[in-house]
Amino acid sequence: MSVPETSPTDFARCLFHYLIIGGGTAGLVVAARLSEDPSINVGVLEAGTASFDLQSVNVPGRYGETLETPLDWQYRTTPQVGLGGRSLAWPRGKVLGGTSALNFMTWNRPNRDDLDAWERLGNKGWGWDGLL
């Protein structure tokens, strides 16, 4: 049984074989894989809301609009000695999709040594040059 976003009361009345806590990227992948078996009922419990129609999540050019909003847990690091005792914002998604919903569709390329190490471990084509 598929239960899209529903009221807490209705959700609590459902019987699930598996209840995934956290609707971030990893939790949703686990739920999707489990639900491939039609005989299994899977529920996903997410503290935040769905963001299907929010342009601040779905439009990459609106970078940063989701930070320090109800979609962000608004965590901060502990004070950092190397930063003169300052703490930094540590955005974490409180939204279906988790922090991936806040990452603005950005991608950072890993360093050459890390990728080349994958290839040295026997993963042909997974080094810097192969992935570039």
C-alpha positions as CSV (number, residue, x, y, z in Angstrom):
1,M,0.0,0.0,0.0
2,S,1.4,3.4,-1.0
3,V,0.6,6.2,1.4
4,P,1.7,9.6,0.1
5,E,1.9,12.5,2.5
6,T,-1.0,12.0,4.9
7,S,-2.2,13.1,8.3
8,P,-0.3,11.9,11.3
9,T,-3.4,10.1,12.6
10,D,-4.0,8.3,9.3
11,F,-0.3,7.4,9.0
12,A,-0.2,6.0,12.6
13,R,-3.2,3.7,11.7
14,C,-1.3,2.1,8.8
15,L,0.5,-1.2,9.2
16,F,4.0,-1.3,7.7
17,H,6.5,-4.1,7.3
18,Y,9.2,-1.4,7.4
19,L,9.2,2.1,8.8
20,I,12.1,4.2,7.5
21,I,13.0,7.1,9.8
22,G,14.2,10.0,7.8
23,G,13.1,11.0,4.3
24,G,16.5,12.1,3.1
25,T,18.3,10.7,0.1
26,A,19.4,7.5,1.8
27,G,16.1,6.8,3.5
28,L,14.1,7.3,0.3
29,V,16.4,5.0,-1.6
30,V,16.0,2.3,1.0
31,A,12.2,2.8,1.0
32,A,12.1,2.7,-2.8
33,R,14.1,-0.5,-3.0
34,L,12.0,-2.2,-0.3
35,S,8.8,-1.2,-2.0
36,E,9.8,-2.9,-5.2
37,D,8.3,-6.0,-3.6
38,P,4.5,-5.3,-3.9
39,S,3.8,-7.6,-0.9
40,I,5.7,-5.2,1.4
41,N,4.3,-2.0,2.9
42,V,6.8,0.7,3.6
43,G,6.3,3.9,5.5
44,V,8.7,6.9,5.6
45,L,8.6,9.2,8.6
46,E,10.1,12.6,7.9
47,A,10.3,15.5,10.4
48,G,10.0,18.1,7.7
49,T,7.5,18.7,4.9
50,A,7.4,17.7,1.2
51,S,8.9,20.3,-1.2
52,F,7.5,19.1,-4.5
53,D,6.3,22.5,-5.6
54,L,8.8,24.8,-3.9
55,Q,10.8,26.7,-6.4
56,S,13.4,27.5,-3.8
57,V,14.2,23.8,-3.8
58,N,13.5,22.9,-7.5
59,V,15.2,25.9,-9.3
60,P,19.0,25.8,-9.0
61,G,19.2,29.5,-9.7
62,R,17.5,30.2,-6.3
63,Y,20.6,29.1,-4.5
64,G,20.6,29.8,-0.8
65,E,16.9,30.6,-0.3
66,T,16.3,27.5,1.7
67,L,19.0,28.2,4.3
68,E,17.8,29.3,7.8
69,T,14.2,28.5,6.9
70,P,11.9,25.9,8.3
71,L,13.4,23.5,5.7
72,D,16.8,23.7,7.5
73,W,17.5,22.3,10.9
74,Q,19.8,25.4,11.3
75,Y,22.5,23.5,13.1
76,R,25.8,25.2,13.9
77,T,29.2,23.7,14.5
78,T,30.9,23.9,17.9
79,P,33.3,26.9,18.1
80,Q,36.4,26.2,16.0
81,V,39.8,27.1,17.4
82,G,41.1,27.6,13.8
83,L,38.4,30.2,13.2
84,G,39.1,32.3,16.3
85,G,36.4,30.6,18.3
86,R,33.6,31.2,15.7
87,S,31.0,28.6,14.8
88,L,29.7,28.0,11.3
89,A,26.3,27.3,10.0
90,W,25.9,23.6,9.2
91,P,22.8,23.4,7.0
92,R,20.9,20.1,7.3
93,G,17.6,19.4,5.5
94,K,14.4,19.2,7.5
95,V,12.4,18.3,4.3
96,L,11.6,15.3,2.2
97,G,14.8,14.8,0.3
98,G,16.9,15.8,3.3
99,T,20.0,17.9,2.8
100,S,20.0,17.0,-0.9
101,A,16.9,19.3,-1.2
102,L,19.1,22.2,0.1
103,N,22.2,21.5,-1.9
104,F,21.2,23.6,-4.9
105,M,22.0,20.8,-7.3
106,T,25.7,21.6,-6.8
107,W,28.5,19.2,-7.3
108,N,32.1,19.3,-6.1
109,R,34.7,17.4,-7.9
110,P,36.8,15.1,-5.6
111,N,40.5,15.4,-5.7
112,R,42.7,13.5,-8.2
113,D,44.4,11.4,-5.5
114,D,41.1,10.1,-4.2
115,L,39.8,9.0,-7.6
116,D,43.1,7.5,-8.6
117,A,43.0,5.5,-5.4
118,W,39.7,3.9,-6.5
119,E,41.3,2.9,-9.8
120,R,44.4,1.5,-8.0
121,L,42.0,-0.7,-6.0
122,G,41.0,-2.4,-9.3
123,N,38.2,-0.2,-10.4
124,K,39.3,0.3,-14.0
125,G,38.0,3.6,-15.5
126,W,37.2,5.1,-12.1
127,G,40.4,7.2,-11.8
128,W,40.6,10.9,-12.4
129,D,41.3,10.7,-16.1
130,G,38.6,8.0,-16.7
131,L,35.9,10.0,-14.9
132,L,36.9,13.4,-16.4
